[in-house]
Amino acid sequence: MTDTSLSIGRRARGVVLGLASAACVLLFLGVSPVLSSVPAAAGTEGRVIKAIGAENEYANVLSQIGGKYVKVSSILNNPNTDPHTFEASPRVAQEVSNAQLIVQNGVGYDGFMNNIESASPNSHRVVIVAQRVLDLPSSTPNPHLWYNPTTMPKVAAVMARDLATIDPTHGAYFEANAAAFDASLQPWIKAIAAYKSKHRATPVAVTEPVADYLLEAMGTRILTPFVFQADVMNGVDPSPEDITLEDNLFAKHRVKVFCYNQQVVDALTASFKSAATKEHVPVVGVYETMPTPGYDYQTWMMAELNAIEKAVEHHASTERL
């Protein structure tokens, strides 16, 4: 699979990646979900930092680090839609233009942000890209970086640093929030280690590599070929051989859990879900966008881990969080 195919992503991602100017953005970009935001604390209006998280999981962590001194909006925030088909609106372009700080994923996942940022240049705007923080090449095959337990602590540290650059007066506050965020991840980190020790090499099947980083950290064996996962992710028809292989993972009871992307559902993925259900293989729904309301990043990641553990230990499905 080429870097270009990953950058384009599933189905309609290329609609927005080709835009090169403000006029093109306003002319071609379609309807977007309503931006969600974390309101400023009472009495802090007029002196809060305007910030955006391209995905709501990054926005959530950014709001935890920035606290009352940052007003955060998220662009991709609907857990019932396919993020890969997102098309930004003029309103989103305006929000990006006004933002002082932006956090985005990179590796082609949210390339529409690059186009909007280029179309509304701002020399004072700070842009944090998780890909750059992690020093990953653009050819990184799995763009779902937030499922990797090592990602958010590193990104949060950069958030605190850059917020302090914008607002030095509250640098210690941002740093303390980053430390508290790191501490809050420890139950998840310990649960990952405990699962790996207890259930190392659990065989699993997936539709696409949404939760692969977490599954790998948990020590599972992902039996679905990555070429199949990438095809589904990028809207390419998998080969008949790979489809048969995936079907056989259920028919021959070779896996103990099936991680199913609840945000990318089509006839093919639905057929695999039906096959898993028919063969009594537990199904766990995984998400690209943090389910809301009711979750923050930490509780979301823990819920996904708990659902996988429940499937393995109790043979129970958790199709939706």
C-alpha positions as CSV (number, residue, x, y, z in Angstrom):
1,M,0.0,0.0,0.0
2,T,1.4,3.4,-1.0
3,D,1.7,6.5,1.2
4,T,-0.7,8.2,-1.2
5,S,-3.5,5.8,-0.6
6,L,-3.1,6.2,3.1
7,S,-3.2,10.0,2.8
8,I,-6.3,9.9,0.8
9,G,-8.0,7.5,3.2
10,R,-11.5,5.9,3.0
11,R,-13.8,6.9,0.2
12,A,-14.2,10.7,0.1
13,R,-11.2,11.9,2.0
14,G,-9.7,13.2,-1.2
15,V,-12.5,15.7,-1.7
16,V,-10.8,18.1,0.8
17,L,-7.2,17.2,0.3
18,G,-6.9,18.9,-3.1
19,L,-7.9,22.4,-1.9
20,A,-5.2,24.9,-2.2
21,S,-6.6,28.4,-1.5
22,A,-9.2,30.2,0.7
23,A,-11.5,30.6,-2.3
24,C,-11.4,26.9,-3.0
25,V,-12.1,26.0,0.6
26,L,-15.2,28.2,0.7
27,L,-16.4,27.0,-2.7
28,F,-15.9,23.3,-2.4
29,L,-16.1,22.3,1.2
30,G,-19.5,20.9,2.3
31,V,-21.5,20.5,5.4
32,S,-19.8,19.5,8.7
33,P,-20.9,18.4,12.1
34,V,-21.4,21.3,14.5
35,L,-18.2,22.1,16.3
36,S,-18.4,21.3,20.0
37,S,-16.6,23.3,22.5
38,V,-15.5,23.4,26.2
39,P,-16.9,26.6,27.6
40,A,-14.5,29.1,29.3
41,A,-14.6,29.3,33.0
42,A,-16.7,32.1,34.5
43,G,-14.8,35.4,34.6
44,T,-12.0,34.3,32.2
45,E,-13.7,35.5,29.0
46,G,-11.4,37.7,26.9
47,R,-8.2,36.2,28.2
48,V,-8.6,32.6,27.2
49,I,-6.7,30.9,24.5
50,K,-8.8,29.9,21.5
51,A,-7.8,26.3,20.6
52,I,-9.0,23.5,18.3
53,G,-8.5,19.7,18.4
54,A,-9.1,18.3,15.0
55,E,-10.4,15.1,16.6
56,N,-12.4,15.3,19.8
57,E,-10.0,13.0,21.7
58,Y,-7.2,15.5,21.2
59,A,-9.6,18.4,22.0
60,N,-10.5,16.6,25.3
61,V,-6.9,16.2,26.4
62,L,-6.2,19.8,25.3
63,S,-9.1,21.0,27.5
64,Q,-7.7,19.0,30.4
65,I,-4.3,20.6,30.0
66,G,-5.6,24.1,29.3
67,G,-8.3,24.1,31.9
68,K,-10.0,27.5,32.6
69,Y,-7.5,29.4,30.5
70,V,-8.3,27.7,27.2
71,K,-11.6,27.4,25.2
72,V,-11.4,24.3,23.0
73,S,-13.5,23.3,20.0
74,S,-13.4,20.0,18.3
75,I,-14.1,19.3,14.6
76,L,-14.4,15.6,14.3
77,N,-16.7,14.8,17.2
78,N,-19.6,12.5,16.0
79,P,-19.2,8.9,16.9
80,N,-22.0,7.9,14.6
81,T,-20.2,9.0,11.4
82,D,-17.2,7.9,9.4
83,P,-14.4,10.4,10.1
84,H,-12.7,9.5,6.8
85,T,-15.6,10.9,4.8
86,F,-15.6,14.3,6.6
87,E,-15.9,17.5,4.6
88,A,-15.2,20.8,6.4
89,S,-17.5,23.8,6.1
90,P,-16.8,27.5,5.8
91,R,-17.7,27.7,9.5
92,V,-14.9,25.3,10.3
93,A,-12.5,27.3,8.1
94,Q,-13.4,30.4,10.1
95,E,-12.8,28.6,13.4
96,V,-9.4,27.4,12.2
97,S,-8.5,30.9,11.0
98,N,-9.3,32.3,14.5
99,A,-7.5,29.6,16.5
100,Q,-4.3,30.4,18.4
101,L,-3.5,26.7,18.9
102,I,-4.5,23.6,16.9
103,V,-3.8,20.0,17.7
104,Q,-4.2,17.4,14.9
105,N,-3.2,13.8,14.2
106,G,-1.3,13.9,11.0
107,V,-0.2,10.9,8.8
108,G,-2.9,11.8,6.3
109,Y,-5.8,11.2,8.8
110,D,-6.9,14.9,9.0
111,G,-5.2,16.4,5.9
112,F,-8.1,18.7,5.4
113,M,-6.7,20.7,8.3
114,N,-3.5,21.4,6.4
115,N,-5.5,22.9,3.5
116,I,-7.6,25.1,5.7
117,E,-4.5,26.3,7.6
118,S,-2.7,27.1,4.4
119,A,-5.7,29.0,3.0
120,S,-5.9,31.2,6.2
121,P,-2.2,31.7,7.2
122,N,-1.5,33.1,10.6
123,S,2.1,33.6,11.7
124,H,1.0,33.5,15.4
125,R,-0.9,30.3,15.2
126,V,0.7,27.2,16.9
127,V,0.0,23.9,15.3
128,I,0.8,20.6,17.1
129,V,0.8,17.5,15.0
130,A,0.9,14.2,16.8
131,Q,2.8,12.6,13.9
132,R,5.6,15.2,14.4
133,V,5.6,14.9,18.1
134,L,6.2,11.1,17.7
135,D,8.7,11.6,14.9
136,L,6.7,9.3,12.6
137,P,7.1,9.2,8.8
138,S,4.1,10.1,6.6
139,S,4.2,6.5,5.3
140,T,3.1,5.3,8.8
141,P,0.5,2.6,7.9
142,N,-1.8,3.0,10.8
143,P,-3.0,6.6,11.4
144,H,-5.0,5.9,14.6
145,L,-2.2,7.1,16.9
146,W,-4.3,8.0,19.9
147,Y,-4.8,4.3,20.7
148,N,-1.1,3.9,21.3
149,P,-0.6,4.2,25.1
150,T,2.6,6.2,24.5
151,T,1.0,8.9,22.3
152,M,-1.1,11.1,24.5
153,P,1.5,11.7,27.3
154,K,4.0,13.0,24.7
155,V,1.3,15.1,23.0
156,A,0.1,16.4,26.3
157,A,3.6,17.6,27.2
158,V,3.8,19.5,24.0
159,M,0.4,21.0,24.6
160,A,1.5,22.3,28.0
161,R,4.7,23.7,26.6
162,D,3.0,25.5,23.7
163,L,0.2,26.8,25.9
164,A,2.8,28.3,28.2
165,T,4.5,29.9,25.2
166,I,1.3,31.6,24.3
167,D,0.4,32.4,28.0
168,P,3.6,32.4,30.1
169,T,1.7,33.7,33.1
170,H,0.0,30.4,33.6
171,G,2.8,28.1,32.5
172,A,3.0,26.4,35.9
173,Y,-0.7,25.7,35.8
174,F,-0.5,24.0,32.4
175,E,2.5,22.0,33.5
176,A,0.7,20.8,36.6
177,N,-2.3,19.8,34.6
178,A,-0.1,17.8,32.2
179,A,1.4,16.0,35.2
180,A,-2.1,15.2,36.6
181,F,-3.1,13.9,33.1
182,D,-0.1,11.6,33.0
183,A,-1.0,10.3,36.5
184,S,-4.6,9.7,35.5
185,L,-3.4,7.3,32.7
186,Q,-1.7,5.0,35.1
187,P,-4.7,2.8,35.8
188,W,-5.1,2.2,32.0
189,I,-1.4,1.5,31.6
190,K,-1.4,-1.0,34.5
191,A,-4.5,-2.7,33.2
192,I,-2.8,-3.1,29.8
193,A,0.2,-4.8,31.5
194,A,-2.1,-7.0,33.6
195,Y,-4.0,-8.1,30.6
196,K,-0.8,-8.9,28.7
197,S,0.5,-10.9,31.6
198,K,-2.8,-12.9,31.9
199,H,-3.9,-13.3,28.3
200,R,-0.8,-12.9,26.2
201,A,-1.2,-13.9,22.5
202,T,-5.0,-13.7,22.5
203,P,-6.0,-14.2,18.8
204,V,-8.3,-11.4,17.5
205,A,-9.8,-10.3,14.3
206,V,-10.5,-6.7,13.2
207,T,-12.2,-4.9,10.4
208,E,-9.5,-2.2,10.1
209,P,-6.6,-1.0,12.3
210,V,-8.5,1.3,14.5
211,A,-7.5,-0.2,17.9
212,D,-4.4,-2.1,16.6
213,Y,-2.0,-0.1,18.7
214,L,-3.9,-0.9,21.9
215,L,-4.3,-4.5,20.9
216,E,-0.6,-4.8,20.2
217,A,0.2,-3.2,23.6
218,M,-2.1,-5.8,25.2
219,G,0.0,-8.5,23.6
220,T,-2.8,-9.9,21.4
221,R,-2.2,-11.6,18.0
222,I,-4.1,-9.8,15.3
223,L,-4.9,-12.5,12.7
224,T,-6.6,-10.3,10.2
225,P,-3.9,-9.5,7.5
226,F,-2.9,-5.8,7.5
227,V,-3.5,-5.5,3.8
228,F,-7.1,-6.4,4.4
229,Q,-7.4,-3.9,7.2
230,A,-5.8,-1.2,5.0
231,D,-8.2,-2.0,2.1
232,V,-11.2,-1.6,4.3
233,M,-9.8,1.6,5.8
234,N,-9.1,3.1,2.4
235,G,-12.4,2.1,0.8
236,V,-10.7,-0.5,-1.5
237,D,-12.4,-3.9,-2.1
238,P,-10.3,-6.6,-0.3
239,S,-9.1,-9.5,-2.4
240,P,-11.4,-12.6,-2.5
241,E,-8.6,-14.5,-0.7
242,D,-8.4,-12.1,2.1
243,I,-12.2,-12.1,2.5
244,T,-12.2,-15.9,2.7
245,L,-9.4,-15.8,5.3
246,E,-11.4,-13.3,7.4
247,D,-14.5,-15.4,7.2
248,N,-12.5,-18.5,8.2
249,L,-11.3,-16.8,11.4
250,F,-14.9,-17.0,12.6
251,A,-16.0,-20.2,10.9
252,K,-13.0,-22.1,12.3
253,H,-13.2,-20.4,15.7
254,R,-9.6,-19.2,15.4
255,V,-10.2,-15.9,17.2
256,K,-11.6,-15.1,20.7
257,V,-12.8,-11.5,19.9
258,F,-13.8,-9.4,16.9
259,C,-13.0,-5.7,17.1
260,Y,-15.5,-4.0,14.8
261,N,-15.3,-0.3,13.8
262,Q,-18.7,1.1,14.7
263,Q,-18.0,4.2,12.6
264,V,-17.3,2.5,9.3
265,V,-20.2,0.2,8.5
266,D,-21.0,-1.2,5.0
267,A,-22.2,-4.4,3.5
268,L,-18.8,-6.1,3.7
269,T,-18.1,-5.2,7.4
270,A,-21.6,-6.0,8.4
271,S,-21.3,-9.5,6.8
272,F,-18.2,-10.2,9.0
273,K,-20.1,-9.0,12.1
274,S,-22.9,-11.4,11.2
275,A,-20.5,-14.2,10.7
276,A,-18.8,-13.5,14.1
277,T,-22.2,-13.4,15.8
278,K,-23.3,-16.6,14.1
279,E,-20.2,-18.4,15.3
280,H,-20.5,-17.0,18.8
281,V,-17.4,-14.9,18.6
282,P,-17.8,-11.9,20.9
283,V,-17.9,-8.5,19.1
284,V,-16.3,-5.4,20.6
285,G,-17.2,-2.0,19.1
286,V,-14.2,0.3,18.6
287,Y,-14.4,4.0,17.7
288,E,-12.2,6.5,15.9
289,T,-14.0,9.4,17.6
290,M,-14.4,9.5,21.3
291,P,-18.0,8.6,22.2
292,T,-19.8,11.5,23.9
293,P,-21.2,12.4,26.3
294,G,-20.0,10.3,29.2
295,Y,-16.3,9.8,28.4
296,D,-13.0,11.6,28.5
297,Y,-9.9,10.2,26.8
298,Q,-8.9,8.2,29.9
299,T,-12.3,6.5,30.5
300,W,-12.8,5.9,26.8
301,M,-9.5,4.0,26.5
302,M,-10.2,2.0,29.7
303,A,-13.7,1.2,28.5
304,E,-12.3,-0.3,25.2
305,L,-9.8,-2.4,27.2
306,N,-12.4,-3.6,29.6
307,A,-14.7,-4.6,26.7
308,I,-11.9,-6.7,25.1
309,E,-11.1,-8.3,28.5
310,K,-14.8,-9.0,29.0
311,A,-15.0,-10.7,25.6
312,V,-12.0,-12.9,26.3
313,E,-12.9,-13.8,29.9
314,H,-16.7,-14.0,29.8
315,H,-17.4,-14.5,26.1
316,A,-19.5,-11.4,26.1
317,S,-20.0,-8.8,23.4
318,T,-19.9,-5.0,23.9
319,E,-21.0,-3.8,20.5
320,R,-21.5,-0.2,21.6
321,L,-19.9,1.7,24.5
